[in-house]
Amino acid sequence: MAQKNTLQYILLGLISHEDMAGYDIKKLFNTELSDFWHANHSQIYPELRRLEAEGFIEATTEIVGEKLEKHLYHITKKGLKILHQWMKEPLNDVPPSKDEFPIKAYLISSATDPILMELIDEEIGRHQTKIIYLRSRLSSVCPNNKINHYGHALILRRAIHREQSYLAWLKEEKTMLQEISEQ
């Protein structure tokens, strides 16, 4: 079965919220969406051109400063129609993301290998930092507990919950490794 081009729907969804330039879309992939979806510059811009050619989005050009041209994309009725159709479709399984921690941990044979504890400590630090970042994002999306964008707040709370659970698991594993090393 052929993989559906999910990127086109993500782009349409982002543009449906507000007119956006490709640069702004790429920034969202690097920040807000990076926790659950990745797209390269080399994927985004050709897809925007294709969506425009097919009439799902339209671009207007603005001059920023003295010379810089900025293409702002906005969604068409045709684009909204296919976006709404996709939103109603059942969820698809997506391939897992690439993460070095599980593969490195998998390759360690002994619980007493000192590299394992170093990996876990590093992973704990990374995820503690991630929780701090996610909480700050949530407070900017929900200033004074007022939700400005419910879906965004929802996925941020999901991400915080996932990170907290993952961190608790890492700490349990660290405790177990410490007990093994003391035997």
Buried (B, 14 or more C-beta within 10 A) or exposed (E): EEEEEEBBBBBBBBBBEEBBBBEBBBEBBEEBBEBEBEBEEEBBBEBBBBBBEEEBBBBEEEEEEEEEEBBBBBBBEEBBEBBEEBEEEEEEEEEEEEEEBEEBBEEEEEEEEEEBBEBBEEBBEEBEEBBEBBBEBBEEBBEEEEEEEEEBBEBBBEBBEBBEEBBEEBEEBBEEBEEEEEE
